[in-house]
């Protein structure tokens, strides 16, 4: 009865999960890029 709506909802959920995964990976990549120089600076200074 709700086959079409459920299929659309499932596809939308999968797209949202993929977008969230991409956003989280990008945030982690940017955070690593911004934090690594600080950690390296602290390690070399100390």
C-alpha positions as CSV (number, residue, x, y, z in Angstrom):
1,X,0.0,0.0,0.0
2,X,2.8,2.4,0.9
3,X,5.4,0.8,-1.5
4,X,6.2,3.8,-3.5
5,X,6.4,6.2,-0.5
6,X,8.5,3.7,1.4
7,X,10.9,3.2,-1.6
8,X,11.2,7.0,-1.9
9,X,11.8,7.3,1.8
10,X,14.4,4.5,1.8
11,X,16.2,6.1,-1.2
12,X,16.1,9.5,0.5
13,X,17.5,8.0,3.8
14,X,20.3,6.4,1.9
15,X,21.2,9.7,0.2
16,X,21.1,11.5,3.5
17,X,23.3,8.9,5.1
18,X,25.8,9.2,2.2
19,X,25.8,13.0,2.5
20,X,26.3,12.8,6.2
21,X,29.2,10.4,5.6
22,X,30.8,12.8,3.1
23,X,30.4,15.8,5.4
24,X,31.8,13.9,8.4
25,X,34.8,12.7,6.3
26,X,35.4,16.3,5.1
27,X,35.2,17.7,8.6
28,X,37.6,15.0,9.9
29,X,40.0,15.8,7.0
30,X,39.8,19.6,7.7
31,X,40.2,19.1,11.5
32,X,43.2,16.8,10.9
33,X,44.8,19.4,8.6
34,X,44.2,22.2,11.1
35,X,45.3,20.2,14.2
36,X,48.4,18.4,12.8
37,X,50.5,21.6,12.5
38,X,49.6,22.6,16.0
39,X,50.5,19.2,17.4
40,X,53.8,19.1,15.4
41,X,54.5,22.7,16.6
42,X,54.0,21.7,20.2
43,X,56.1,18.6,19.8
44,X,59.0,20.5,18.2
45,X,58.8,23.4,20.6
46,X,58.7,21.1,23.7
